[in-house]
Amino acid sequence: MILAFLVFVTFAWGIYLLDHYDEDDNFHGADDMSVGQFLVRNIAMPHVQRLYHTVPPAVVGVGGGGVNAGPVASGAIVGANGYVITTLHSVSNLPEISVQVATTGGIRRFPAQVVKTIPGHDLALLKMQTTEKFLHFRMADVQTVVPGQQVFAFGRNSSGAPLARQGLVQSADAPLAVGTTRITHLLRSDAVYSWEQTGGPLVNVQGDLVGINIAATGPTGKVEGFTVPAQVIVSHLQDVVRFKKGSPAGKLGGPTGP
């Protein structure tokens, strides 16, 4: 009876592990590779400077497969094992895709494949073809996002240098036409100022992903910034990526806190 009980417990524990398996946890320390985790540790500089220092390694350039091909859009790494989200219209006509990651040794290129697309929200999920692990974003709770909230938009320019701008959420329910597709329930923010931020992340003061940016031409000809919010991303892609949730709002203090 004791042997039978031990066998039962062993099988039950195995089923529990399989049910709670996360491919990002296949290596020690995966949970410590999120932007938010590193932001908490790096307390040697003011909060906004910490963001500008910590976020860019998780922001990538997305382009064609040619050796000298520059990025056509930015992207955000959302999984330690190399999942990247960018805008669908930026990669839909590329015969090959490469993701350009900034490292201490310079820009590295990784071939990538499209795993899933969300045409209704102009999103594409890419997977870098590598076994390496990457700094990545946790997902913010955007149910609490309100106009006037401080946010930060990131991207990479044609030479791979990071772009960043601090701004405010202007609207939490904005529409946008991308080609023949009309997208609704978007955020609007003045933190997006350049076409090169398209596909890049909008983050909060905790360093968590509020959404993916789309730069559009406004009535005056200037760039206007829209963002596909994090809850839309999670609802469509959680069958592929096990997203990590961000810190509760305010846990790290204000943007100018210690």
N, C-alpha and C positions, 0 to 999 in steps of 0.2 A: 504493500500500500504506500509505503514511504517513497519507493522507487517510482511508482506510478504518479504520485503527487509531484515529485521533482521533474519528471518528464513533462507533465502538464504545465508547470511553472515555466520551464524552459521554452516550450512552444509559445506560451502566452507572451513571454517577454520578447521573443522573436517577432511575433505579429505586431506587438506594440512598436518596436523599432522600425519595422517596415512601414507602418502606418504613419510614423512621424519622421520618415526619412526626408532629408533635404540635401540635394546634390551639392549645395554650397558648403555643407558641413563635412565633406569628405576629407578635408584637411584641417589640421589643428589651427585655430585662430581665425576661421572664416568670419565669425561674428564680429571680430575686431577690425575688419577691413572696410567698414562703412565710413562715409564722410563724417556722419554725426559722431561716431565713436572717436575718430581722430580729432575732431573739433573740440571735444570735451577735454582731451588730454593736453592739447596745445594751448596752455594758459599763459604763455610768456609774452603775449602781445594782445592789444585791444581786440574786441570781438570781431569787428568788421574786417580788420587786417587778417584775423584768423581765417575768416571765410575766404578771402582772396588768396590766401596761401594754401588752404586745405582743399578747396573745391576743384580747381583746374585739373588735377590728375585724373579725376573721374569724368572729365569732359573731353570728347574725342572729335576728330575730324573724320568725315565720311566722304569717300570719293571713289573713283574708278580704280581698276586693278593695275593700271600702268605704273611703272616705277616712278615716273616724274609727275604723275597725276596729282593735282592739288585737291583739297576737299571741296565738295559742292554743298556741303551742309555740316552742321555740328551734330553731336549726339551725346547721350548720357548713358553711362554704364550703370545698369540696374541689378547686375548679378556678379558675384565675385568670379564666376567661371566664364565671364565674357559676353553676357547678354547686353545688347545696346539698343536703345530706342531712339529713333530719328523720325523725320517726316517722310511719308510715303512718296510724295511727288518728287522728292530729291533723288530717290534711288530707283524709281520705277523703270527708268530707261537705261540703267547702267547694265551692260553685259556682265561685268564683274564688279565686285564691291570690295574695297579695302577700308579698314578702320585704322586711323592714325592716332596712336597713343603717345602722349608725351611722357618720357622717362628721364631719369637723371643722366642717362647716356645719350639723350636726344630723342627725336621722333622715331618710333618703331611702327611698322605697318604689319597688319594681320589680315589675311583674307577672311571674308565674312560671307555668310549666306543668310538670305531672308528666311526666317522661321515662320512668321505670321504677319499678316497685314490687316489693318482696320481702315478700309477706304472711307467709311463714314466719318472718321475723325483724322484722316490723313496721317496715320501712324504706321510705322514698320518696325517690327522686332527683328534684330539681327543677332547672329551668334558668331563671335570670332572663332576661327578654326585654330584653336590652341588649347593646351592644357594649363597654361599659366593662369594665375589668379590676379584679380584687379581690385583696386579701390572702387567702391560703388556707392550708389545712393540708397538710402532708406526712403520710404514713401511717407509724405506728410499727410496729416489729417486735414484735408481741404474743406471738410464740412464747416470748419470754423473760419475760413477765409472770408474777409469782409473788405469792402472798399476802404482804402486808406491804410491797409496793412503793408508793412515794409517787406519788400522782396528784392531778390538779386538775380539778374539774368546773365547767363554765361554762354560762351561759344568759343570757337576757334576761327581765326582768319585764314586767308589763303596761304600764308606762310607757316601756319600751325601755332602762332602765338595766341595766348588766351585773351578773350574779350570779357569784360565784366562791367556791369552797371547796376547801381543801386536805384530803386524806384519804389513806386507804390502801386497797389492793386487799384485800378480805376473802376472796374465793373466785374461782377461775379456771374453775369449771365449775358454774354455778348455773342452775336451771330457773326459768321464770316463765310464768304463764298471762296472756295479754292477750286478753280476751274468750273466744272459743272456740279461740284459737290457743295452743298450748303451745310456748314457745321454750326451747331447751336450749343448753348451752355458752356461757352468758353470764358476764361478770365481775360481781362484786358489789363495791360500794365505798361507804364512808360519806361520800365527798365529795359525793354527791348528797343534798340535804336538802330540796329544794323541787320542787313540781310544775312550776314554771316552767323547770326545767332539762331537762325532757323534750325530747328531740330535740337537745339541745346536746352539745358535745364533752367527752369525758374526755381529758385530755392528760397526757403525761409531762413530766419536767423539761426535756427537749429542746424542748418545745413542739409535739411531733408527736401526731397523733390516735391515741389508743389505742382509741377507739370512740365510739358514739353512745348517749347515756343514755336510760333509761326509768325514770321514777319510778313506784313502785307502793305501794299501801297494805299494810303489814305486819300481822301478827296483833295487834299492840298499837294499831293505828290510825295509827302514825307512817309517814312516808315512808321507803321502802327504795329504794336505788339499784342499778339493773342497767345493764349496758352491752353492746351488741352489738359484739363485738371487730372490730378493723380487718381481720383476715384474711378474715372473713365478708363485709365490705363490698367488699373488693377482688375476691374470688372471684365475686361476683354482679354487680358493676358495672364491671369492667375492660373490658368490651366497649363501654362508652359513654365512660368517663372514663379517661384515661391518668394514673393516680395517680403522684405522686412519692414516693419512699421517704425516710424520715427518717434522722436521724443515728444512727450506732452508739451504743448505750447508753453513757453515761458520758463522751461526747466533750465535753460542756459542763461537766462537773464536777457535784458534788452540788447540792441545792437551795439551799444556803446559800453556794455557792462564789462567787468574784469575778465 
